[in-house]
Amino acid sequence: MSVIDGAMGLDELCEVVGVAYGFGTGIRGIIGAWPIDPAVRCFVAREDCRVVAAAVAVADVVGGIYMVGTLPEARGRGFGE
């Protein structure tokens, strides 16, 4: 996985999370501001230059790893690890 920054990476993360959780494109409005928060890191995994998995890590008062998701066609191959 690699850390993303910028609008393009965030769009890719939102695409994966939206499909993985069934949110669709509405997820962009929910997590749109997270990458500018210093306590948040967004990660994506790529296969053949295409984002196939994503996760969001928060290091704040209550930290954790959230929105771990993998596209259906890439599941079962360890991208979510």
N, CA, C and O atoms as CSV, one atom per row, in Angstrom:
chain,resi,resn,atom,element,x,y,z
A,1,MET,N,N,0.849,-1.179,0.000
A,1,MET,CA,C,0.000,0.000,0.000
A,1,MET,C,C,0.886,1.231,0.000
A,1,MET,O,O,2.005,1.219,0.514
A,2,SER,N,N,0.365,2.279,-0.582
A,2,SER,CA,C,1.091,3.541,-0.597
A,2,SER,C,C,0.183,4.666,-0.119
A,2,SER,O,O,-1.033,4.617,-0.305
A,3,VAL,N,N,0.783,5.675,0.495
A,3,VAL,CA,C,0.036,6.838,0.968
A,3,VAL,C,C,-0.375,7.661,-0.240
A,3,VAL,O,O,0.401,7.846,-1.177
A,4,ILE,N,N,-1.599,8.149,-0.204
A,4,ILE,CA,C,-2.059,9.000,-1.302
A,4,ILE,C,C,-2.134,10.447,-0.846
A,4,ILE,O,O,-2.313,10.735,0.338
A,5,ASP,N,N,-1.997,11.329,-1.784
A,5,ASP,CA,C,-2.249,12.738,-1.540
A,5,ASP,C,C,-2.791,13.331,-2.835
A,5,ASP,O,O,-2.527,12.828,-3.927
A,6,GLY,N,N,-3.524,14.367,-2.693
A,6,GLY,CA,C,-4.087,15.016,-3.867
A,6,GLY,C,C,-5.443,14.459,-4.248
A,6,GLY,O,O,-5.854,13.393,-3.790
A,7,ALA,N,N,-6.122,15.201,-5.090
A,7,ALA,CA,C,-7.494,14.879,-5.480
A,7,ALA,C,C,-7.604,13.575,-6.252
A,7,ALA,O,O,-8.556,12.822,-6.051
A,8,MET,N,N,-6.643,13.291,-7.137
A,8,MET,CA,C,-6.738,12.067,-7.937
A,8,MET,C,C,-6.678,10.829,-7.047
A,8,MET,O,O,-7.479,9.909,-7.212
A,9,GLY,N,N,-5.747,10.798,-6.116
A,9,GLY,CA,C,-5.642,9.664,-5.204
A,9,GLY,C,C,-6.876,9.512,-4.348
A,9,GLY,O,O,-7.326,8.394,-4.095
A,10,LEU,N,N,-7.434,10.634,-3.895
A,10,LEU,CA,C,-8.644,10.579,-3.086
A,10,LEU,C,C,-9.821,10.060,-3.900
A,10,LEU,O,O,-10.642,9.300,-3.387
A,11,ASP,N,N,-9.909,10.459,-5.152
A,11,ASP,CA,C,-10.973,9.953,-6.024
A,11,ASP,C,C,-10.864,8.434,-6.180
A,11,ASP,O,O,-11.875,7.731,-6.169
A,12,GLU,N,N,-9.642,7.934,-6.325
A,12,GLU,CA,C,-9.435,6.490,-6.460
A,12,GLU,C,C,-9.810,5.765,-5.178
A,12,GLU,O,O,-10.451,4.715,-5.217
A,13,LEU,N,N,-9.412,6.321,-4.049
A,13,LEU,CA,C,-9.775,5.725,-2.761
A,13,LEU,C,C,-11.292,5.674,-2.614
A,13,LEU,O,O,-11.846,4.649,-2.219
A,14,CYS,N,N,-11.953,6.767,-2.926
A,14,CYS,CA,C,-13.414,6.830,-2.801
A,14,CYS,C,C,-14.103,5.846,-3.736
A,14,CYS,O,O,-15.136,5.275,-3.383
A,15,GLU,N,N,-13.546,5.644,-4.914
A,15,GLU,CA,C,-14.127,4.675,-5.843
A,15,GLU,C,C,-14.095,3.276,-5.246
A,15,GLU,O,O,-15.093,2.556,-5.285
A,16,VAL,N,N,-12.946,2.890,-4.692
A,16,VAL,CA,C,-12.812,1.551,-4.110
A,16,VAL,C,C,-13.720,1.397,-2.896
A,16,VAL,O,O,-14.449,0.411,-2.789
A,17,VAL,N,N,-13.682,2.358,-1.983
A,17,VAL,CA,C,-14.492,2.275,-0.765
A,17,VAL,C,C,-15.983,2.309,-1.113
A,17,VAL,O,O,-16.780,1.592,-0.508
A,18,GLY,N,N,-16.352,3.132,-2.075
A,18,GLY,CA,C,-17.751,3.206,-2.488
A,18,GLY,C,C,-18.271,1.893,-3.027
A,18,GLY,O,O,-19.399,1.502,-2.727
A,19,VAL,N,N,-17.461,1.204,-3.821
A,19,VAL,CA,C,-17.853,-0.104,-4.356
A,19,VAL,C,C,-17.821,-1.162,-3.262
A,19,VAL,O,O,-18.766,-1.939,-3.123
A,20,ALA,N,N,-16.742,-1.199,-2.484
A,20,ALA,CA,C,-16.566,-2.235,-1.469
A,20,ALA,C,C,-17.667,-2.216,-0.416
A,20,ALA,O,O,-18.101,-3.272,0.045
A,21,TYR,N,N,-18.123,-1.028,-0.032
A,21,TYR,CA,C,-19.135,-0.905,1.009
A,21,TYR,C,C,-20.534,-0.616,0.468
A,21,TYR,O,O,-21.491,-0.530,1.238
A,22,GLY,N,N,-20.656,-0.468,-0.839
A,22,GLY,CA,C,-21.961,-0.198,-1.428
A,22,GLY,C,C,-22.437,1.228,-1.243
A,22,GLY,O,O,-23.635,1.494,-1.344
A,23,PHE,N,N,-21.521,2.156,-0.972
A,23,PHE,CA,C,-21.881,3.560,-0.784
A,23,PHE,C,C,-22.074,4.286,-2.109
A,23,PHE,O,O,-22.787,5.288,-2.171
A,24,GLY,N,N,-21.454,3.798,-3.144
A,24,GLY,CA,C,-21.480,4.506,-4.419
A,24,GLY,C,C,-20.658,5.774,-4.343
A,24,GLY,O,O,-19.752,5.877,-3.516
A,25,THR,N,N,-20.959,6.738,-5.195
A,25,THR,CA,C,-20.162,7.964,-5.267
A,25,THR,C,C,-20.400,8.904,-4.090
A,25,THR,O,O,-19.645,9.861,-3.920
A,26,GLY,N,N,-21.411,8.668,-3.282
A,26,GLY,CA,C,-21.711,9.527,-2.139
A,26,GLY,C,C,-20.630,9.545,-1.083
A,26,GLY,O,O,-20.595,10.455,-0.254
A,27,ILE,N,N,-19.752,8.568,-1.092
A,27,ILE,CA,C,-18.689,8.490,-0.095
A,27,ILE,C,C,-17.721,9.664,-0.217
A,27,ILE,O,O,-17.082,10.030,0.770
A,28,ARG,N,N,-17.599,10.252,-1.385
A,28,ARG,CA,C,-16.641,11.361,-1.590
A,28,ARG,C,C,-16.946,12.520,-0.658
A,28,ARG,O,O,-16.024,13.147,-0.138
A,29,GLY,N,N,-18.201,12.813,-0.440
A,29,GLY,CA,C,-18.576,13.910,0.446
A,29,GLY,C,C,-18.277,13.628,1.904
A,29,GLY,O,O,-18.070,14.554,2.689
A,30,ILE,N,N,-18.254,12.357,2.271
A,30,ILE,CA,C,-18.003,11.974,3.664
A,30,ILE,C,C,-16.522,12.071,4.001
A,30,ILE,O,O,-16.165,12.604,5.052
A,31,ILE,N,N,-15.659,11.568,3.135
A,31,ILE,CA,C,-14.233,11.537,3.469
A,31,ILE,C,C,-13.416,12.555,2.691
A,31,ILE,O,O,-12.186,12.488,2.692
A,32,GLY,N,N,-14.057,13.469,2.047
A,32,GLY,CA,C,-13.365,14.434,1.209
A,32,GLY,C,C,-12.315,15.280,1.897
A,32,GLY,O,O,-11.324,15.644,1.265
A,33,ALA,N,N,-12.493,15.609,3.169
A,33,ALA,CA,C,-11.547,16.486,3.855
A,33,ALA,C,C,-10.477,15.730,4.626
A,33,ALA,O,O,-9.523,16.347,5.100
A,34,TRP,N,N,-10.602,14.428,4.766
A,34,TRP,CA,C,-9.679,13.683,5.621
A,34,TRP,C,C,-8.212,13.811,5.264
A,34,TRP,O,O,-7.405,14.006,6.172
A,35,PRO,N,N,-7.808,13.715,4.002
A,35,PRO,CA,C,-6.367,13.754,3.725
A,35,PRO,C,C,-5.665,15.050,4.131
A,35,PRO,O,O,-4.443,15.054,4.281
A,36,ILE,N,N,-6.396,16.146,4.313
A,36,ILE,CA,C,-5.744,17.378,4.735
A,36,ILE,C,C,-5.578,17.439,6.248
A,36,ILE,O,O,-4.909,18.342,6.750
A,37,ASP,N,N,-6.160,16.514,6.979
A,37,ASP,CA,C,-6.020,16.440,8.427
A,37,ASP,C,C,-4.714,15.716,8.747
A,37,ASP,O,O,-4.510,14.598,8.273
A,38,PRO,N,N,-3.829,16.319,9.534
A,38,PRO,CA,C,-2.537,15.675,9.809
A,38,PRO,C,C,-2.654,14.363,10.576
A,38,PRO,O,O,-1.694,13.593,10.613
A,39,ALA,N,N,-3.789,14.092,11.182
A,39,ALA,CA,C,-3.976,12.850,11.933
A,39,ALA,C,C,-4.472,11.709,11.051
A,39,ALA,O,O,-4.650,10.589,11.531
A,40,VAL,N,N,-4.696,11.981,9.771
A,40,VAL,CA,C,-5.289,10.986,8.876
A,40,VAL,C,C,-4.340,10.667,7.726
A,40,VAL,O,O,-3.737,11.563,7.136
A,41,ARG,N,N,-4.218,9.389,7.418
A,41,ARG,CA,C,-3.457,8.947,6.252
A,41,ARG,C,C,-4.343,8.016,5.442
A,41,ARG,O,O,-4.978,7.115,5.990
A,42,CYS,N,N,-4.381,8.234,4.156
A,42,CYS,CA,C,-5.153,7.393,3.253
A,42,CYS,C,C,-4.187,6.551,2.429
A,42,CYS,O,O,-3.180,7.050,1.926
A,43,PHE,N,N,-4.505,5.278,2.301
A,43,PHE,CA,C,-3.635,4.332,1.611
A,43,PHE,C,C,-4.390,3.634,0.486
A,43,PHE,O,O,-5.593,3.397,0.588
A,44,VAL,N,N,-3.683,3.313,-0.571
A,44,VAL,CA,C,-4.259,2.522,-1.654
A,44,VAL,C,C,-3.265,1.444,-2.063
A,44,VAL,O,O,-2.055,1.605,-1.901
A,45,ALA,N,N,-3.788,0.348,-2.593
A,45,ALA,CA,C,-2.958,-0.709,-3.182
A,45,ALA,C,C,-3.316,-0.782,-4.654
A,45,ALA,O,O,-4.485,-0.698,-5.032
A,46,ARG,N,N,-2.298,-0.938,-5.472
A,46,ARG,CA,C,-2.504,-0.972,-6.925
A,46,ARG,C,C,-2.108,-2.324,-7.496
A,46,ARG,O,O,-1.215,-3.010,-7.000
A,47,GLU,N,N,-2.810,-2.670,-8.555
A,47,GLU,CA,C,-2.465,-3.840,-9.357
A,47,GLU,C,C,-2.507,-3.375,-10.802
A,47,GLU,O,O,-3.543,-2.917,-11.286
A,48,ASP,N,N,-1.390,-3.492,-11.481
A,48,ASP,CA,C,-1.299,-3.018,-12.868
A,48,ASP,C,C,-1.746,-1.560,-12.987
A,48,ASP,O,O,-2.507,-1.209,-13.889
A,49,CYS,N,N,-1.272,-0.721,-12.075
A,49,CYS,CA,C,-1.538,0.724,-12.052
A,49,CYS,C,C,-2.970,1.105,-11.691
A,49,CYS,O,O,-3.302,2.290,-11.696
A,50,ARG,N,N,-3.810,0.152,-11.385
A,50,ARG,CA,C,-5.207,0.420,-11.019
A,50,ARG,C,C,-5.372,0.227,-9.518
A,50,ARG,O,O,-4.903,-0.769,-8.967
A,51,VAL,N,N,-6.032,1.163,-8.855
A,51,VAL,CA,C,-6.285,1.025,-7.426
A,51,VAL,C,C,-7.325,-0.063,-7.215
A,51,VAL,O,O,-8.418,-0.009,-7.777
A,52,VAL,N,N,-6.968,-1.067,-6.386
A,52,VAL,CA,C,-7.881,-2.186,-6.136
A,52,VAL,C,C,-8.234,-2.338,-4.666
A,52,VAL,O,O,-9.150,-3.089,-4.330
A,53,ALA,N,N,-7.520,-1.633,-3.772
A,53,ALA,CA,C,-7.815,-1.698,-2.344
A,53,ALA,C,C,-7.457,-0.373,-1.696
A,53,ALA,O,O,-6.625,0.377,-2.206
A,54,ALA,N,N,-8.095,-0.091,-0.564
A,54,ALA,CA,C,-7.866,1.179,0.112
A,54,ALA,C,C,-8.105,1.024,1.604
A,54,ALA,O,O,-8.779,0.095,2.048
A,55,ALA,N,N,-7.539,1.951,2.372
A,55,ALA,CA,C,-7.741,1.987,3.821
A,55,ALA,C,C,-7.456,3.400,4.305
A,55,ALA,O,O,-6.725,4.157,3.666
A,56,VAL,N,N,-8.046,3.742,5.445
A,56,VAL,CA,C,-7.838,5.047,6.056
A,56,VAL,C,C,-7.383,4.814,7.490
A,56,VAL,O,O,-8.050,4.109,8.247
A,57,ALA,N,N,-6.243,5.406,7.869
A,57,ALA,CA,C,-5.713,5.293,9.226
A,57,ALA,C,C,-5.833,6.646,9.920
A,57,ALA,O,O,-5.497,7.685,9.352
A,58,VAL,N,N,-6.319,6.611,11.164
A,58,VAL,CA,C,-6.484,7.828,11.950
A,58,VAL,C,C,-5.650,7.689,13.220
A,58,VAL,O,O,-5.785,6.709,13.953
A,59,ALA,N,N,-4.797,8.662,13.474
A,59,ALA,CA,C,-3.972,8.684,14.683
A,59,ALA,C,C,-4.360,9.924,15.477
A,59,ALA,O,O,-3.709,10.965,15.390
A,60,ASP,N,N,-5.420,9.793,16.243
A,60,ASP,CA,C,-5.951,10.919,16.994
A,60,ASP,C,C,-6.242,10.434,18.404
A,60,ASP,O,O,-5.660,9.444,18.846
A,61,VAL,N,N,-7.120,11.107,19.109
A,61,VAL,CA,C,-7.476,10.692,20.468
A,61,VAL,C,C,-7.914,9.234,20.477
A,61,VAL,O,O,-7.463,8.449,21.311
A,62,VAL,N,N,-8.784,8.879,19.557
A,62,VAL,CA,C,-9.174,7.481,19.355
A,62,VAL,C,C,-8.754,7.132,17.935
A,62,VAL,O,O,-9.440,7.480,16.973
A,63,GLY,N,N,-7.643,6.455,17.811
A,63,GLY,CA,C,-7.125,6.113,16.492
A,63,GLY,C,C,-7.627,4.765,16.030
A,63,GLY,O,O,-8.222,4.009,16.797
A,64,GLY,N,N,-7.382,4.478,14.780
A,64,GLY,CA,C,-7.777,3.193,14.241
A,64,GLY,C,C,-7.584,3.141,12.743
A,64,GLY,O,O,-7.169,4.110,12.107
A,65,ILE,N,N,-7.897,1.985,12.204
A,65,ILE,CA,C,-7.852,1.785,10.757
A,65,ILE,C,C,-9.279,1.573,10.297
A,65,ILE,O,O,-9.984,0.702,10.806
A,66,TYR,N,N,-9.696,2.367,9.339
A,66,TYR,CA,C,-11.086,2.392,8.911
A,66,TYR,C,C,-11.199,2.213,7.405
A,66,TYR,O,O,-10.226,2.353,6.664
A,67,MET,N,N,-12.397,1.903,6.984
A,67,MET,CA,C,-12.752,1.816,5.571
A,67,MET,C,C,-11.771,0.985,4.754
A,67,MET,O,O,-11.379,1.371,3.652
A,68,VAL,N,N,-11.384,-0.147,5.301
A,68,VAL,CA,C,-10.548,-1.078,4.544
A,68,VAL,C,C,-11.468,-1.753,3.536
A,68,VAL,O,O,-12.465,-2.369,3.913
A,69,GLY,N,N,-11.139,-1.639,2.275
A,69,GLY,CA,C,-11.984,-2.217,1.246
A,69,GLY,C,C,-11.187,-2.655,0.036
A,69,GLY,O,O,-10.148,-2.082,-0.289
A,70,THR,N,N,-11.692,-3.678,-0.620
A,70,THR,CA,C,-11.066,-4.215,-1.828
A,70,THR,C,C,-12.138,-4.405,-2.882
A,70,THR,O,O,-13.246,-4.843,-2.571
A,71,LEU,N,N,-11.824,-4.083,-4.115
A,71,LEU,CA,C,-12.775,-4.312,-5.198
A,71,LEU,C,C,-13.083,-5.805,-5.293
A,71,LEU,O,O,-12.195,-6.627,-5.068
A,72,PRO,N,N,-14.318,-6.170,-5.622
A,72,PRO,CA,C,-14.693,-7.588,-5.664
A,72,PRO,C,C,-13.763,-8.464,-6.508
A,72,PRO,O,O,-13.451,-9.587,-6.115
A,73,GLU,N,N,-13.327,-7.970,-7.644
A,73,GLU,CA,C,-12.491,-8.791,-8.536
A,73,GLU,C,C,-11.071,-8.983,-7.999
A,73,GLU,O,O,-10.329,-9.812,-8.526
A,74,ALA,N,N,-10.677,-8.231,-6.958
A,74,ALA,CA,C,-9.326,-8.356,-6.403
A,74,ALA,C,C,-9.317,-9.012,-5.015
A,74,ALA,O,O,-8.261,-9.133,-4.395
A,75,ARG,N,N,-10.461,-9.425,-4.540
A,75,ARG,CA,C,-10.551,-10.016,-3.205
A,75,ARG,C,C,-9.896,-11.385,-3.151
A,75,ARG,O,O,-9.819,-12.103,-4.148
A,76,GLY,N,N,-9.422,-11.728,-1.950
A,76,GLY,CA,C,-8.829,-13.032,-1.732
A,76,GLY,C,C,-7.367,-13.128,-2.130
A,76,GLY,O,O,-6.798,-14.219,-2.167
A,77,ARG,N,N,-6.761,-11.989,-2.428
A,77,ARG,CA,C,-5.365,-11.993,-2.860
A,77,ARG,C,C,-4.449,-11.200,-1.936
A,77,ARG,O,O,-3.314,-10.899,-2.304
A,78,GLY,N,N,-4.926,-10.859,-0.739
A,78,GLY,CA,C,-4.076,-10.236,0.273
A,78,GLY,C,C,-3.944,-8.734,0.214
A,78,GLY,O,O,-3.131,-8.176,0.952
A,79,PHE,N,N,-4.700,-8.047,-0.627
A,79,PHE,CA,C,-4.569,-6.591,-0.705
A,79,PHE,C,C,-5.020,-5.895,0.583
A,79,PHE,O,O,-4.486,-4.839,0.919
A,80,GLY,N,N,-5.967,-6.448,1.293
A,80,GLY,CA,C,-6.478,-5.845,2.521
A,80,GLY,C,C,-5.613,-6.086,3.735
A,80,GLY,O,O,-5.866,-5.530,4.804
A,81,GLU,N,N,-4.589,-6.914,3.578
A,81,GLU,CA,C,-3.702,-7.171,4.714
A,81,GLU,C,C,-2.913,-5.937,4.997
A,81,GLU,O,O,-2.096,-5.924,5.918
